[in-house]
Amino acid sequence: MTDALDLSSFRSRAAQRGRPGYWDFPEVQIKWAFEAGLPDPRTFPIDDLVRISERVLREDADDALQYGGGAHGSIVYGWEGLRDRLAERTRRVDGREVDRRGVLLTSGGVQGISLFCQAFLDEGDAVAVELPTWEAVVGSVQRLGAEPIAVPVDGDGLRVDLLEKQIEALRAAGRRLKFVYTIATFHTPTGVCLSLERRRRLLELARQWDFLVLEDNVYGELRYSGETLPTLFALDTSERVVKIDSFSKTVAPALRLGWVTGHPDAIAALSAVRGDLGVSQWVARVAETFLTEGLYEPHLDKIRAVYRDKRDVALAALEQHCAGSLHWNVPDGGYFLWCTLADGIDGREVMKRAFAEGVVCRPGERFCGDPEPAKSYFRLAFTMVPHEAIEPGIAVLGRAIAASTRS
Ligand SMILES: Cc1ncc(COP(=O)(O)O)c(C=O)c1O
């Protein structure tokens, strides 16, 4: 085998376009750390998953171990038993009339996003994304030859007033905004929520300017304090919002199980571009049973308590070790603290020093696209690091900041 394989004449235009996915950054070695948005392994409901998996196999293997399709449940939409449970939950939580035709099972939330992009984007289309945002989305948009338009976020989420200006500018140039991608609740990376007023205004704009809204709600259930906000999907009366959810942040990422909820016609558009053979029939039945047995809600309560506690430990440690050189948000939920270094402190230097001591956070540039931001930010995920290790880890970070301040 030769060392290097020259694929340049084979690679598709889509593959050559755009930025790499967020998983393709070889310089980042993920150690035991604050880097990625991973759940605490100690919250995995292992006993229930073992028991239910076995039961599904013993009682339903003929279907659970097949591809979908025909008698085994829809191949592209996914196992209908789970879609029924999720539709039922959406009716209860979001107060919207949804049935299984409005629910598509996906390989995590990320597949829902990429199917949405494939279903609705053409080359040259414009998509509004938050600045900062989850970088995988930028890749999905750019690979299709469409253009992400960055709209800043403040403490109340997406600056809807600036979005309107961007739309007007696009219209003046003869272009149209196809959709807005928003992590409206517990935004990545800042942890903020779009205020109720802005939620309503965004939906008004969607009607006025005729665009769709892709609401990424993968952290939406993880509220630890403050008042619950209705999702955009719950507030929508014009069938413009499609919502992405996932079991990754609440149960386990390795289930690779997410779902998209929306008008049946929007869901049909996504299923039409699907190129795989659906999600695992087995895993979908396990999740269905987890919901049917009434285990999901108490599990959510349990992990909310664990993460609330970890958030508070992390905030106290930041206060103890980083006050003065660092500013951070106090999120009401989600996985992340968004940290801004005081002027004059070089974020790269801090990350390098912290990394040398075994602490990894995700540099802010990764959420900000080009050009790079003037200030130095980083994202600190407080969920996976064991409770007792959070304070020592943040102490290392504090020392790295202090050392970078002097240099
Ligand atoms: C904002 C956001 N959306 C979607 C996802 C997708 O996760 P999954 O595909 O595991 O559901 C992630 C994962 O980190 C995320 O941070």
The ligand as a Gaussian input file, in Angstrom:
#p B3LYP/6-31G(d) Opt

LIG

0 1
 C      -26.110000      22.000000      18.969000
 C      -26.004000      20.557000      18.633000
 N      -26.885000      20.040000      17.775000
 C      -26.861000      18.755000      17.435000
 C      -25.917000      17.901000      17.952000
 C      -25.983000      16.499000      17.461000
 O      -25.865000      15.488000      18.337000
 P      -26.354000      14.023000      17.958000
 O      -26.184000      13.844000      16.486000
 O      -25.474000      13.119000      18.741000
 O      -27.782000      13.965000      18.363000
 C      -24.951000      18.392000      18.840000
 C      -23.881000      17.523000      19.387000
 O      -22.919000      17.931000      19.950000
 C      -25.013000      19.760000      19.203000
 O      -24.141000      20.310000      20.064000

